[in-house]
Amino acid sequence: MSFQKTTHELHKRRLGRNIGVGLVLAGLIAIVFGLTVVKVTNGAFEPPRTEQGGE
């Protein structure tokens, strides 16, 4: 029993699309991660301070 070793043209196109979609997703993740890091390091992500003490 032998298996076909040649790759069909459809699979080549799907591979190209899958790589493209993967790169786009990785780019979006990198952007969101970068924005999160910048926001946290700038100190913009601080919990609101409440006044403690007397009434």
CNS distance restraints for C-alpha pairs under 8 A (distance, minus, plus):
assign (resid   7 and name CA) (resid  11 and name CA) 6.60 0.50 0.50
assign (resid   7 and name CA) (resid  12 and name CA) 7.11 0.50 0.50
assign (resid   8 and name CA) (resid  12 and name CA) 6.70 0.50 0.50
assign (resid   9 and name CA) (resid  13 and name CA) 6.45 0.50 0.50
assign (resid  10 and name CA) (resid  14 and name CA) 6.25 0.50 0.50
assign (resid  11 and name CA) (resid  15 and name CA) 6.05 0.50 0.50
assign (resid  12 and name CA) (resid  16 and name CA) 6.37 0.50 0.50
assign (resid  13 and name CA) (resid  17 and name CA) 6.33 0.50 0.50
assign (resid  14 and name CA) (resid  18 and name CA) 5.98 0.50 0.50
assign (resid  15 and name CA) (resid  19 and name CA) 6.14 0.50 0.50
assign (resid  16 and name CA) (resid  20 and name CA) 6.24 0.50 0.50
assign (resid  17 and name CA) (resid  21 and name CA) 6.13 0.50 0.50
assign (resid  18 and name CA) (resid  22 and name CA) 6.01 0.50 0.50
assign (resid  19 and name CA) (resid  23 and name CA) 6.15 0.50 0.50
assign (resid  20 and name CA) (resid  24 and name CA) 6.28 0.50 0.50
assign (resid  21 and name CA) (resid  25 and name CA) 6.17 0.50 0.50
assign (resid  22 and name CA) (resid  26 and name CA) 6.08 0.50 0.50
assign (resid  23 and name CA) (resid  27 and name CA) 6.07 0.50 0.50
assign (resid  24 and name CA) (resid  28 and name CA) 6.28 0.50 0.50
assign (resid  25 and name CA) (resid  29 and name CA) 6.18 0.50 0.50
assign (resid  26 and name CA) (resid  30 and name CA) 6.11 0.50 0.50
assign (resid  27 and name CA) (resid  31 and name CA) 6.23 0.50 0.50
assign (resid  28 and name CA) (resid  32 and name CA) 6.26 0.50 0.50
assign (resid  29 and name CA) (resid  33 and name CA) 6.04 0.50 0.50
assign (resid  30 and name CA) (resid  34 and name CA) 5.95 0.50 0.50
assign (resid  31 and name CA) (resid  35 and name CA) 6.14 0.50 0.50
assign (resid  32 and name CA) (resid  36 and name CA) 6.15 0.50 0.50
assign (resid  33 and name CA) (resid  37 and name CA) 6.20 0.50 0.50
assign (resid  34 and name CA) (resid  38 and name CA) 6.21 0.50 0.50
assign (resid  35 and name CA) (resid  39 and name CA) 6.08 0.50 0.50
assign (resid  36 and name CA) (resid  40 and name CA) 6.14 0.50 0.50
assign (resid  37 and name CA) (resid  41 and name CA) 6.07 0.50 0.50
assign (resid  38 and name CA) (resid  42 and name CA) 6.06 0.50 0.50
assign (resid  39 and name CA) (resid  43 and name CA) 6.69 0.50 0.50
assign (resid  39 and name CA) (resid  44 and name CA) 5.70 0.50 0.50
assign (resid  39 and name CA) (resid  45 and name CA) 6.36 0.50 0.50
assign (resid  40 and name CA) (resid  44 and name CA) 6.23 0.50 0.50
assign (resid  40 and name CA) (resid  45 and name CA) 5.34 0.50 0.50
